[in-house]
Every structure is written in C-alpha cells, then in structure tokens.
C-alpha cells in the first residue's frame, strides 16, 4: 500500500523525523534539568561548607569573649601582675591568624586591658557602634559590627565581635571586643569554585555587606536593604531561587542561609550562563546532529517518493499502453472486452438497456493499396477521432476492435439512441471527404452494425456482439456507408438511411 502512495512515504518520514526530534528535545530537557540540579547541589554544598567554617571560627572567638567576661568576674583578678593577668584572660584564640587585638573597655570607652600590649594602649572607642550598642541595650548578646578601618593597624577592613560587661546590678560596666580581619572571608571565598560569573556574599542581617566575591572594595560596607534579593533572604531561614543581582545585573541561581547563632546571612549564587554553558555546547552538537539526521531522512524520503512517483507514472503509462491502441489512441480490444463484460453484468442487475456498435471502414484494403499504408494509418486515426468525439458520455467506451474495425459500447442506451450515435459517427466520417476512388461514394466511408438489449433478448454478452456483427455485414451487403440495427427486416434502400428493427 505504501509503495502505491508516494505522499505516505513523505508523511512517514516526517513522523519519524518528528519522533526523533521529540526524543532529542526530551533528552536535552533532561540534560538541562540535570545541569541545574548539579549546580544546585554544588551551591548548597559550598554554602554549607562556608557556613560551618565561619560559624566555627566565630564561635571560638565568642568563647574567648565569654572567657574574658568570666575571668573579670573572678575575685582578685585585677590584683594580679599585669603580665599574668593578661595570660589568664586572653587565650590563644586572640592571637590566631586574622584575629586583631582583644580589648576590655570601661564604661567610658577607654581600653583598660589589651591582649597585645601591657600596659594597654591608649584607645577610646566611644564612637564605635559596638560601644554605644551595648551601652544602650543590655540584651544585645554577641554583636557583630559593620566593617571599619582600625586606628592602630592599617591592614585593611575589620569587623568587631563584642559583648557587654555588666555589673551585678545590671548597669553598664564596659565592653569586651575583638576584631577579625575581612581578609579571612576573602581568602575563604577565594577557595570555592563557582564558575566564571558566580558570586558569593556574606552580610549582616541588616543588609550590610561584609564580603562579596567577586571582590570589590567599594561595595564592602554598603547596605542592600530594599533590593529584591535581600527582601527574599529575610523571608525565611534558608532557600533557593533564580534572581538578578542588584550590584551587577547578572541572573543567577541563589542558595542562601542564615548562619545559626550569628546575625549573619550567606548567599552562594551560580550564573545561569555558567550553569548551562556545558549543556548549551552539548545541545548544539546534539541538535545539529539530530537536525542533519532529520533533514537526511526527509530528503531521502522525498527522493524515494519522487522515484516512486516516476515509477508509478511509468507503470500507469505502461498500463495505458497495454489498454490503448497505439495508433488511434482508443481502447484496444482487450480493454473493450473487459468493459463490455462489466457493462453486461450491470445491465443484468439494473435491467437498463445496453447497446453496441460495430464499425468497419468500407473498402479499406483498396484504400491502402491505392494510397499506401501511411495514408491508411492516417485515415484510421481520422475515423477514430470521429468515433471518439461522438461517444463522449460517461460510460461510453470506444475501441479499435481490430484492423479497420472499431466498436462502441453504449450503456443505458436503447436502440434508437444507439442508432442516432451511429449515424452521427457515419456522417462525421463521410464529412472528412477523404478521397477514395475505389469506393462507390468516392470518399472514405464506414458501415455500422447496431445491437441493443432494448430491442431483442440476448442470452449472453457474446450473443449481443454477434448480433451487432450480423447487422454490420447486412449494412455492407446493403451497399455500405450506412448503419443497420439488429434484427434487420429488410435492406436499407439508400445510403445513410437508418433501418429500424423488425417487429
């Protein structure tokens, strides 16, 4: 069935190409989701790692602050020699890398104890946020300050971690404070792989930026309150989302979390461009291959369809040649017999009349002998045109029956209608005025035998044909150039007269 319908081949190829394309799209979509999941897992792992590192170090530093406060409450501590007192109060955490000095300030903001100097350096911190925050509120707990420049050491920005010192009655007695270099966070962030356009930020809960990667000293200390991303950070303890950074306008996937126990917020963000960079390369490769495959399939299908169409056209041409007379273009005898058999069965089912004309060119052998076979062929072609032009109704079948004989099948036609068509054909041939000196009429003429089931009962189709053949020979015996219907009661008196059947 497919081999008989070229368009089905193209339709199947389009369906196959579409299926391949759909599968490729599905695979690419899964690969895209996998790329996002890997990036999400990576960001979550990085944020968890940084959170633990920062929390551990800040917790150690906070323990040192608590230890100083607890030591100050011990009786007789202040009476110890200064060097010994310093060793008792300040443990090793105060001298760790990236840790600055640890100070004890009195209620006036003056340093009374200094982890890095005996006696303490002359420092007053009443203008620092950590001092007046603790002075104004007894319930702050651990306070992490915004970044600031140290007055004593010019080694970059620092943040301060501080706790309030209260007297037994709860009144303000001072502050214990330690500093931490911002360089610590910068170095920690630099060790993480976030892609070419990834970012990472650590900020205070109030939106103050402590550190960001990529590093830009101008954005350290700025406040992000009111930006879309920061607003989303404040709505839950941790989460993830796609967002665009207010600082650089790059779209990223964000994983954020609040660091437990500290007023700090951490976000790790991977650029969507980096997330899908590898996927895009693979998508281009796979897409190009699938596109080339689909184009090849469709092109081959079109070529095959064209070849198949040519083959069908050639087969149709061969069938037409097998059914058609090569000289006249009319149906050949075999086709006429097939059509006549079907028409006979149709007549038997419906009872509607069926008529047949048998036509013979008069004195055709003499015409060939006088004018040659080429002229004879031309004459047969001209006669065939006359027959075909007068048997044009649906169902009419005109054929070359053999040699100079022709036949016409006329379904749904009674004897009178068949006789009229026969006379039209005869008159058309005579009107050609093809010169024929061997004929009594001096032009080429034909004789026609007519048989119809409307005027006589015939037991078989062959009997109908034989009846028309009988009428044809009666017409020839009557002088040619005439048409007679079966059964013939008497000879027609003159050429061109239609003789009706006997009653």
N, C-alpha and C positions, 0 to 999 in steps of 0.2 A: 504493500500500500504506500509506504514512504517513497519507494522508488518511482511511483507514478505521480507524486506531488512534490515538485521541487521546492515550493514555498514551505512545506512542512520541514524540510531539511534545514532551512534557514531558521524557522521557528524553534526547532530543537536545539540548534547551535546557540541561539540567543538565550534559550532557557538554561542550557549548560553553562554558557558564559556568565549568565546572571547568578547561577548557583555557586560557581567558583568565586565570583566577586563577593557574594554574600558571605561565604565561608571566610574569605580573606578579611572582609570587614569585621566579622565577628572575632577572628583571631587577633587582628590588630587592636580591637577594642579591649580584649582580654589582656593583651600585652600592655596597653596603656594603663589599665587598672593595676596591673602588676607593678609597673614603674612607679605609680603613685603610692601603692602600698609599701614598696621598698623605701621610698623617700620618707613616708610617714614613720615607718619603723626606725629609720636612721635618725630622724629628728627627735623622736621620742627617746631613743637611747642616748643621744647626745645631751638632751635636756636633763635626763635623769642623772647622767654622769656628772654634769656640771653642778646640778643641784646638790648632789651628795658631797662633792668636793668643797663647794662654797659653805654648805651647812656645817661640815665637819670642822673646817678652819675657823669659822665664826663662832662655832660652839666652844672650841678650845680657847679662843680669845675671850669669850664671855665668861668661861670658867675662871680665867685669870683675873678678870674684873671682879667677879664674885669673891675670889680668894683674897683680893686686896681689901674688899669691904669687910670680909670676915676677920681678917687679920687686924684691921684697925679697931675692931671691937674687943680685941683681946687686951686685958689689963696689963699695964706696964710696957706695952709695945713701944710707945713713944719715948720711953726712958732708955731703950736700948741704944747702944752706939749707932751712929748713922749708917755705917757700912753694914753692920749686922742686921739692922732694921731693913735695909734695902734688900738683903739676901732673903730675909724671911717673907717680905711682902711680894716681891716680884720673882716669879718662877721663870723657867726657860722660855715659855711662850712669848714673853715680852721681848725677847731678843731674836726671835725667829726671823727668817728672811721675809722681806716685805712688811714686817711689823715696824712701826715707828716707836717713839717713846711712849711710855705709860706714865700718866701724871695723876697725882691726887691734888685737887683744887679745894681751897677752903670756900666758905660762903661768900667771900669777896672775889673769887675767881683767881686768886693767886696760887701758884704752884707751891705746895708745902712738901711734896715728895716727888722724886723724879727717878724713873728706872734707869736713866742713862747718866745721871750726874749726882754727886754728893759733894757739896750741898746742892739742892735743886737750883736749876736755872731760874732767872727772874722772868717769869711768864705770867701774864694776866689774860684770861680768856673770857672775860665778861661779855665780849662782843660775839662770841661763838654761839651758834644755835644750840649746841648740846648743853651749854651752860644755862641759858635762860629757859630752855625747855624743861630741864629738870628742876630749876628753881621755881618755875611757875606751876609745876604739876608733880605731885608725889607718886603718881601711878603710871608713869610712862614705861617703866621697866627698862629693857635694853633699848637704847636709842641709836639709830644709825643715821649719821648726818649726811647732808649733800656734800659733794666734792669741794675741797678748798685747798689753797696753797699754804704750805707750812711756813711759819715765820722763822723757824730755826734751820730747817734744811731745805734747800732749793732743789729737790729731787723729784719734782712732779706733783701732780694732784694726789690728795689722800682723802679718805673718809675717816670719820671718828666713830668708835663704838664706846658708849658711855653708860654709866649707871649712877643713880642718885645716892648720896650718902645722907642718911637721916639720923637725927639724934633720937634718943629713946622716946622723947615726947612727940616725934614725928616731924619736928621742924627741920628745915633745910640746913645741912651742915657742909655741903660741898658736892663735888663730883669726882668720880674716878673715870678717867678717859684714856683710851689707847687709840692709836691711829694705824691705818692699813693703807699701804700704797696701792693706787689704782693699777699700777703695773702688774700686780698679781692677777687681776681679772683679764688684763690684756694678754698676758702670757698664757693664761688658762684657755682663753677663747682661741688663740692662735693655733693651738694644738688640735683643733677639731676640723674635720673635712666637711665642708658644707657646699662644695661646688663653687663655680666662678662667681655667681651672683647671690650666694646665700648670705644670710645675716644672722646675728645673734645679739641680744641686748639684755642687760641687767639694769633694772631701775628700782628706785624706791617705790613703795606702794602709792605714794602721792604723785607718781609720774615723772619724778626727776631721774634723768639718765645718768647712770654711773659708768657704764661701759657699753660700747657697741662695736661689733665687727660687721663691716669693715670700719677700721678705726679712723675717726676724725676728731681731733682735739676740740674743734669748735662746737661739737654737739654734746660734749660731756658737760653735764650740769643743766642742760635745757629741760624744760618741763613739757610733757606730752599730753597733759590733761586736755580733754576735749577732742583729741584725734579719734577717728573711728576705731582703730585697732586698740588703743588704750581703753576705750569705753568697753570693748568686748572683753578685754583682760579682766576688768573689775567685776564682771557679772558672775564669775564662778572661779573656783579654786584652780582648775586646770581645764584645758580644752584644746581644740584644734579647728582651724578654719582657713579658707582662702581669703586673702586680703591684700591691699595695696599699701605699701609703707608711705607714711606722710613725709618722711625725710627724703627719699629718693624716687618715689613713684613706681617702684618695681613690684609687680604682682608676685606674691609668694604664698606658700602653704605654711601656716604658723602652728607650732605646738608651744603652748605656754603653761606655766605653773607658778604658783606662789610657793616660795621656799618656807617650809614648815618652821615655825618658831622665830622667824625673822621678817621684818617689814620689807621684804624684797620680792620682786617679780622677775621671772626669767622667761624670755621667749627665744625659740630657735626657729628660723624660717629658711625654707629652701625655695629658690626661684622656680617658678613653673617652667621657665625656659630650660633650666638645668634638669628638672625632673624628667622632662620629655625629650631632652636632646638626643639621647641614645635611641629612644623609641622612634623619634622622627627619622633618624637615619635608617633604621630597620624598616620603617613604614614606607619610605621612599623606595628602598630596594625591593621589598615585597610587592608594593603597589605597582612598581614598574614591571616586575616580572609577571604579576597577575594581569596587568593591562596588556602586556605583549602577548601573553597566552590567550587572553580573551579575543584580542584582535586577530591573532593567528587562527583561532577556532572559527571565528565569524568569517574571516577571509576565505579559509579553506571551504567552509560551508557554502559561501557564495559561489566560489569557483566550481565546487561539486554540483551546486544547484544549476549553474549555467550549463555545465556539461550535460547534466541530466535533462535539462530543458531542451538542449540541442538534440540529445538522443531521442527524447520523446517526439520532438518535431520531425526528426528523421524517420522515426517509426510511423508517425502519423502520415508523413509523406509516402512512405512505402505502402502503408495500408490504403492510402488514397489511390496510389498507383495500382495496387492489387485489385481495387474495386472499380477503377475507372478505365475506360478505353483510352489508350494513349493517343490516338489520332483525333477523335472527336471531342474528348473531354466528358462525354456522357458516361453513365454507369456501364460496366461491362455485363455480359450475360449472367455471370455467376452472382453478381450483386442483385441483378434484376430478379433472378430466381429466388434468392433469399427474401427479398422484399415482397415478392408476389406470394410466397408461401405464408408469410406473416399476415398479409392483407387478406388472404383466403381464410385463415383461421379467425381473423377479426370479423369478416363478413359472416362466418358461420355463427359467431357468438351474438352479433348485433342484428343480423338479418338485413343490414343495409346493402344496397347493390354494389357490385364490383365489375368494372369494365376493363377490357384490354384491347389495345390497338396493336396490330402487326403491320409494319410499313416496309415496303420494298421499293427500291429505286428502279424505275422502268428502264429496260434495255441498257443496264449499266455495263454489261460486258462490251456491247457495241461502243459505248461512250469511252471506255478505257482503250479499246482498240483504235478508235479514231483520234483521240486527243492525248493519249498517254496516261500512264499510271499517276503521274504527278497531278495532272488536271483532274483525274478521278478522285484522288485524295482530297483535293480542294473542294470538289463537288460534294463529297460525303460530309466534309466539315460544314459546308453551307447548309446542307439538308439538316444536319444535327442542330445547327443554330435555330432553324425554323421550328424544329420539334421542341427544343428546349424553351423557346420563347412563348410557346402556346401551351405548355404543360408546367405551369409555374405555381399551381395551387399547393397548399400544404398536403402532403401525402402523395402527390403525383410523382411518378418515377419514370424517367425516360432513359433508355439504354440502347446501346448498339448490340443487336442480337446476334450479329454475325455477318461478315462480308458487307453487302449493301442493304442488309435488313436491320430494321430498328423496331423497338417495342416501347409502348407507353402503358403504364399501369395507372388506372384512374379509380381510386377508392371513392365510395359514396357518390357514384356517378351512374345514372341509368343509361339506357341505350340511346335516348335522344341527346342527352348531354355529351356522351361519348362521340356520337355522330357529328355533332357540331364542332367539337375539338378536332376530330379527324378532318373535317372539311376545311377548317382554318389552316391546319398544317399543310394539306394538299394545295390549297390556294397560295399559301406563302411560298412553297417550293416553286410552283409554276411562275409566280411573280418574280422569281430570281432571274428568269429568262436566260438561263444558261443554255447556250446553243447546243443542239443535239440533232444533227442532220439525219441520224439513223432512226430517229423517233418519228412517229406519225404526227406528233404535235410540234416537232422541230425545236422544242426546248426540253430541258430535263424535267421529268415529272415523276410522281410516285403513285403507288396504289396502296390502299389501306383496307385491312380486314378488321371488322369490329365484332366483339362478342361481349355480352353483358349478362350477368345473372338476373337482371331485372326482366329480360325477355325470354329466358329459357332456363330450365333447371339443369345444372351440371353436377354430376356426382363427385367429380374431383377437380382440383385445380388444373391438372393436365388436360382434362376434357375441355375446360374453358379455353386453354391455349390452342388446342387443336381446332376448336370451333373458329377462333379468330384466324387461324391459318387457312382453314377452309374458305372463309369469307374472302381472305386475301387472294387466293387463287381464282375464286369466282370473279373478283374485280379485274384481275389480269386477263382472264378469259373473255371478260366483257369489253375489253378494249383498253385497259389501263387508264391511268390518270383519273382515278375515281376511288370512292370509298363505299364498301358494302358491309351490311350488318348481317350477322348470322341469326337465324337461318335465312338463306336467300331464296325468295319465292320465284323471282324471275330476274333476268339480266337487266341492268340499267340501260335505258335507251340511248343516253348520250353522256359524254364525259362531264364530270363534276356533279352528276345527279346523285343524291343520297337516296338509297333504296331502303325502305323501312322493312322490318321483318314481316314475314308472312303470318297470317292469323289462322 
